[in-house]
Amino acid sequence: MNAIQPRGGEGVAQVSVRLPVGLHAAVKAEAQARGQSVNTLIVMNLRKEVEATAQK
């Protein structure tokens, strides 16, 4: 399993997010298929989206 490591000097914030049941099931299935945790999958996708948006 790939753990998300904070970037240089970053701390880690813990947040709680409410997801529709169907979306949670889809994310969980995708994470399992990739051999990742739900957290890792969500963080990787959020980071990718934020970085792509910042480059615009």
LOSELO-381073 format. One record per residue (C-alpha): x, y, z; residue number from 1. Coordinates in steps of 0.1 Angstrom, whole numbers, plus 2048, in hexadecimal, padded with zeros to 3 digits. Example, Ala and Ser with C-alpha at 12.3 -4.5 7.8 and 13.67 -1.06 7.14 Angstrom:
REM residues 2
+-----+-----+-----+-----+
:   x :   y :   z : seq :
+-----+-----+-----+-----+
: 87B : 7D3 : 84E :   1 :
: 889 : 7F5 : 847 :   2 :
+-----+-----+-----+-----+
REM end
This chain:
REM residues 56
+-----+-----+-----+-----+
:   x :   y :   z : seq :
+-----+-----+-----+-----+
: 800 : 800 : 800 :   1 :
: 80D : 822 : 7F7 :   2 :
: 80C : 83B : 813 :   3 :
: 809 : 860 : 80C :   4 :
: 828 : 873 : 819 :   5 :
: 825 : 898 : 821 :   6 :
: 83B : 8AE : 80B :   7 :
: 859 : 8BF : 81A :   8 :
: 84F : 8CF : 83A :   9 :
: 82A : 8C9 : 836 :  10 :
: 816 : 8BC : 853 :  11 :
: 7F8 : 8A6 : 850 :  12 :
: 7D4 : 8B2 : 857 :  13 :
: 7B9 : 899 : 85E :  14 :
: 797 : 8A1 : 850 :  15 :
: 775 : 890 : 84F :  16 :
: 762 : 890 : 82E :  17 :
: 73F : 885 : 828 :  18 :
: 73B : 871 : 807 :  19 :
: 71C : 863 : 7F7 :  20 :
: 71B : 83D : 7FE :  21 :
: 71E : 835 : 7D9 :  22 :
: 73C : 84B : 7D4 :  23 :
: 74D : 83C : 7F3 :  24 :
: 747 : 819 : 7E5 :  25 :
: 756 : 823 : 7C4 :  26 :
: 775 : 833 : 7D4 :  27 :
: 77A : 816 : 7EB :  28 :
: 778 : 7FD : 7CD :  29 :
: 790 : 812 : 7B9 :  30 :
: 7A8 : 814 : 7D6 :  31 :
: 7A7 : 7EF : 7DB :  32 :
: 7AD : 7E8 : 7B6 :  33 :
: 7CC : 7FE : 7B7 :  34 :
: 7D8 : 7EF : 7D8 :  35 :
: 7D5 : 811 : 7EA :  36 :
: 7C2 : 81E : 807 :  37 :
: 7A3 : 834 : 802 :  38 :
: 7B7 : 850 : 812 :  39 :
: 7D4 : 84D : 7FA :  40 :
: 7BD : 84C : 7DC :  41 :
: 7AA : 86B : 7E7 :  42 :
: 7CA : 87F : 7F0 :  43 :
: 7DB : 876 : 7D0 :  44 :
: 7BD : 881 : 7BB :  45 :
: 7B8 : 8A1 : 7CF :  46 :
: 7DC : 8AA : 7CC :  47 :
: 7DC : 8A4 : 7A6 :  48 :
: 7BD : 8B9 : 7A2 :  49 :
: 7C9 : 8D6 : 7B7 :  50 :
: 7EB : 8D6 : 7A6 :  51 :
: 7DA : 8D5 : 783 :  52 :
: 7C3 : 8F2 : 78D :  53 :
: 7E1 : 906 : 79B :  54 :
: 7F3 : 904 : 77A :  55 :
: 7D6 : 914 : 766 :  56 :
+-----+-----+-----+-----+
REM end
